[in-house]
Amino acid sequence: MTGPQRLAAAGAALSHQREWFAGMRAEAERGRPLALVNADAPQEIFRAMDVPYVVNQWWASIISAKRMSGRYLEALRGRGLPDDIEQYSALPLAEALAPRADDAPWGGLPRPSLVLAECTGDSMRRMFGLWESELGVPFLPLESAVAENVPTEWWTLMRHDWESAVGPARIDLLEQELRALVPRLEELTGAAYDPDRLAEVMALSNEQAEWNRRTRDLLARAPRCPVPVNDVIPAVMIPQWHRGTRWATSAAENLYREVSALVEKDHAVVEDERRRLMWIGRGLWFDMNFYRSFEESHGAVFVWSMYLALAADAYARYGEDPLRALAARFCAFRDQMYTPPWSVEWYVKEAKEHRVDGVVHLISPDSRSSWFTTHALEAAGVPVLEIRADNADGRSLDPSALHRQVADWIRALP
């Protein structure tokens, strides 16, 4: 039988986020501190200090979903700044620099009290530096260290054996930076850091990761895909931005139980499932309906995106020192997605476990490892279609042309 049109877990997450954002926005307008934090930076430190934060890339996804990315990016260029570099990270800055408008998404993002980002390249450092130089918002940078040794099957090690998987030197660096960051955050926000509270936050986020692992594994084993991926993404990622709260852990558990019930009832997104597809890359925020475009016409369903898979494999860190465990969670975060062989071995593993017939690989202009990913998948016998576009910049591709390209590729799959 055909599955539901909307997961209850997705609807609940979206409703929660709107309610949370409205409350946070009202408090920020009354003077409560607000942090803007990059997705690959340790947000848990703010949770432990009870400082509200917005994830930079989440807000970019809202701008893109409202089809406003072009307006803001063009305003960026109007100020003599590039609008074609790291658009996904630049959109919140572009909105902040643009003239205020009545139709800003969700009423607009309040001016943050500080911004925090890991500097994975010169462009990222300069971009976040503009928050400080142009808007007077303090920028707190974290360094990005590289790995000397690469673990085999990192996803089997990260939960408990992260010292050997990541390497003590990289963890030492980020741990030292976090210890130095704490007094600066206390100065900027007036909040106090509580290590016992961080331990609670880490325990709850580890529990959340375990529920996500169960959901990912259940979907991989299911005979047919029971849920649409464009529902799974918000059902997973909105709670991810609230890691360390009981609501987020409960949301992850509710998603698992809802998916489990659907599998038990033999629900399927596509009754006559003929093609199982994998989407590698960031979410196509300005056209989320894309993922369901080929169900009736081709019997094709997207069974995988990186969001649930990362939530399952990349976050859990168990250890007695919560701050060091938090450093271990993030100092190799980008490696898991983008650095070969870390990333490519994981993508091949996920493709095999989910029994995919092909991969649609979104390659953004800033991607540095796309060739390795495509090569590894094709060497493993998995066909790959490369799409070159920025996921948050609606100007970067023609949706109709994309649909035709993917449809032709699905028809040609062996």
N, C-alpha and C positions, 0 to 999 in steps of 0.2 A: 504494500500500500504506500501511498505517497505521504511523506513527512509533512510536518506543519510548516506554515509559511514564515513564522517568526518564533525563534526560541524564546521561551519565557525568561531564560537567563539573560539573553541579549536585551530584551525589553526592560527588564529590571535594572540592568547595568546602565543603560542609556538614561532612564528616568532618574536613577541615583546621581549620575554625573551632572545632569542639568540642575537638580536640586542643590547638590554640593556647590556647583559653580556659582549659582545665584547667591547662596549664603556667603561663600568666600569673597565674592565681589563686593557685597554689601559691607562686610567687615573690613576689607581693604580700603574702601572709600571712607570708612570711619577712622582709618589710621593704623589698622593692624598690619604688621609686617607681612610681606608676600615675597617668596622666592620664585624665580624662574630657573629651572634646572634642566640640563640636557638629559636625554633618555639614558645615556651611558655613564651618567654620574650618580654617585650614591645618595639617592633621595632619602634613604632611611635615616640619615643623620638629622634631617629636618623633622621627620616623624617623631624621633626620640626627643626633640626639643619643642614639640607642639607648635611648629612654625608652618603655616600653610604653604604649599608650593604647587606650581603648575609645571607640567612637563613640556618643554619647548616643542618637541615634535608632536605631542598630542594637540597642542594649540594650532600648530601648522596644519594638522589634519582637519581640524574644524574649519579653518580658513579655506582650505582646498575644497572640502565637501560643500561649502556654501558658494563655490565657484567664484571666489574673490581673490584667488592667488594672482591672477594676471594684473588686477588693479593695483595691488600692493607692491608687486615686484616692479611694475612700471614706475611706481612712485619712487622706488629705490633707485632705479636708473635715473630718474629725474633729479636726484640729488648727487649725481655723478658717481654712484656706487654700482657695482656689477649686479645684474639681476639673473645671471645664468650660472652661478657658482653656489653649490650647497643650498639650493632653494628650500629644501625641506627644513633646514635649520634656520634659514634667513627670514622666513615668513613672519614670525612674531616680531622680529626687529623691524621688518618692512612696515608692518601695521603700526608699530609704535612711532616710526618716523613720518608716516603719512598723516595728512590732515584728518582730524577726528570726524567721523561721519555717523549719522543717525542709524545707518543700516549695518554697523559693525557686527560681526558674528557674536551672538549671545550678549549683545550690549558692549562688546569690546573687552580686551584684557586690561585690567588695571595696571598702572605703572608699578613694576616690581620694586622691591626694596634692594634687591641684589640679584645677580645672575651668577650661576655656577656651571662650568663646563670643563670637560676633559679636552685638552688641546691635541687633537689627533692630526693636526696639520697647520701650516701657517694661515690658511684662509679661515679656519675655525677660530684661531686666536684673534685674528684681526676683526672678524665679524663680531665676536662677543666684546672685544675691546671698544667697539662703537657704542655699545650700551653705556659705557662709562664716558667716553669722550664726547658723544653727541647728546646724551640724555642725562648724564650725571648719575647713572645707576652703577654702583660698585660691581666690578667684575672680579670674581674669584676663580682663577684658573687652576686646574690640576694637570699634572704632566701625564704623558702617555708613554710608557716604557714598552720595549719590544722583548720578545722571548728569545732566550739563548738556546733553549731546548724545547722541542715540541713533543708533547705526550701522544702516545697512541691511544685512540679511543678515549679522548678526554671526558666524554659524557659518562663514562663508567667511574671516573675518579673524582669529579668535582664535588660531590656531596660531602665526602669525608676525607679524601686524600688530596685536598687542594694544595697543600704545601708542595708536594712533589709535582703535581700537574702544572701549576703556575710557576713555581720557583720562588724561593724565599726572598731573593733580591727585589723582584717586582712587587711582592706584597709589602716588603719593608718600606719601599718608597711611598706607596699610596697610604700605608698606615701612618707613616710620619707626617705626610701631608694632611691627613684627616685630623691628627692630633694638633697640628698647628692651625687647622681651619676652625676648630671648635671655639677658641677664644675670640676669633674674628667674627664668627657668627653671633656669639653672645653679645659682642659689642654692637653689631649692626642691628640686631633684632630685640635686644633686651631679654631674650629667653635664656634659660639655663639648660645645659646639657646634663643628662642623667644616664650614666652607663647602665644602670639596672633597667631603665626604660628601653634602651637600645637592645638589651638582651631579650626583652619581651617582644619587641618589633621583629627581631631576627627569628625568634621561635615561631611567631605567627606567619611570617613570610615563608619560612621553610615548610610549614604545614600547608600553606597555599600551593607551593610548588609541588608537593606530593599529590594533591588533588589534581593539579594540571597534568602531572605525569600519568595518573590513572586514566584521565580523559583521553590524552594523546594515544596511549597504548590501546585503549578500548576502540577508538576510531580506526587505528591501524589494523586491528583484528577483525572488525566488523565485515561481514560478507559484502555489504553494500554501504555506501556512505549515507548515514542517517540524518545529517545536518548540513545546511549550506554554510560554506566557509565564510561568507560575508556576515553571518550571524555569530559564528565562532569568534571572529576577530574582536568585535566589541565585548562579547561575553567574557573573553580572556583579558583583553588589554585594559579595559577600564578598571577592573579590579587590580591589575598590575600597577596602575598608577596610584593605588591606595594600599600598596603592600604594607604589611605590619599592622593592619587594622582587623578587628574581628569581622567587620562587614566584608572585607575582601576575601578573607579565608572562607567565610560562609558562602560567598558568591561562587568561589571555585568549587566548593563541595556541591552546591546546588546545580552547577553546570554538569558535573560528573553524573549526578543522580538523574538529571533530565536526559542526558545522552544515553545512560545505561537503560533507562526505561524505554527509550525509542528503539534501541538495539534489540531489547527483549521482544518488542512487538513487531520486529522486522520492518520498521519504517525505512523508507529510502527516499532520498531527494529525487532520484531518477528511477522510475519503476524498471525501465529497461536499460540498466547501466551498462554501457559498452566501452566507455573510455574513462579512466581515472587519471586526473591531471594534478600536477604539483605546481604551485606558484612560488618561485624563488624571487625574493626582493621585497621591498617595502610595499605596503598596501596602496592600491590605486585609488586614492581618496576621492578624487573628483569624478570617479565612475565606478562606484562599488557594485552597481548592478552588472557590470561586466562579467563577474564571476559566475553568474547564472545564465549567461546568454546562450550557452550551447547545450543546455539540458534537453530541451524538447527536440531541437533540430539535429543534434548529433549524439544524444545519449551520453553526453560528456559532463562530468562533475569534477570540480576542484575538491580534492580530498585533503589538501595540505597547504598551509601557509606557515611561515616561520614563527608566527606569533605564539601559537599554542606549543609548537615544538621547542622554542626557546624557553617558554614558561615552564616546560617540563624538564629540560635538561640543563639550563644555563644559570639558574638562580640559587638553588638550594646549597647552603654552606653550613655545615655543622661544626661547632668548635666552642671551646670554653671562653675564648676572648672574643666578644661580639664585634669589637671594632676591627680586629684583624680579620675575622671572618667576612665582615663587610668589605674590607679592602680586597680580599680574595674574590669576592663576588664581581667586582668591577674592573680590576686591573687587567683582566684578559677578556673582557666582555666583547670587544670588537673582533678579537681573534676568532671567537667562536662563530661569527657570522661571515667574516670577510678575509681572514688570513689563511692561505693554504700552508700546510695541509690540514690545519685545524678544521676549517670550514668545509672543504671539499669532501673530506672523509665523512663528515657528519651528514652532508646533503645526500651522498650516495647511500649511506645507511638508512636515512629516512625514506628515500625513494624506494628502496627495496622493501622495507618493512610495510610501507603503505601500498605496495604493489601497483605503482603508477605506470601508465602506458606512455607518458611523456611529461616534459617539464616546460613551462613557459617561464623564461628567465628575464626579469626586468633588470636592465643594466642602466643605472644612472650615470651621468657624466663623471661623477666623482668616484666611480667604482674602480678599484685597483686590482681586483682578483677575478674578474668575470671570466677571462679566458680559462683559468685553471678550473673553475667550477664547471663550465660547459664541457671542457675536455674530459674531466673525470667522469661526469655523468655519461657522456657518449661512449667512453671507454668501457663503462659498466653495462652498455647496451640500452641506455635510456635516451630516446630522442629528445632534443632540446630545440626550442624556438627562442631566439634572442629578440627582445624588444628593447629598443634604446629610447628612453624617455626619462624625465624626472617625475617621480610618483606624485608629487604635490603641485606641480606646475601644469595646469590645464592647457597651457599654450604649447606644450612640448610634443603633443601628438594629436592626431585626428581620431576621435573615438570610432567613427564609422570605418575608417581604414584599418584600425586595429582589429575590430571585430571581423572584418573580411580576411585579414591576414591570419588570424588564429583559426577561423573556420576552415580556410583552405588547408592549413597545416594539420588540423585534426582529421580531415577527410583523407589526407595522404599518409597518416600513420599506418605502419604495418600491422 
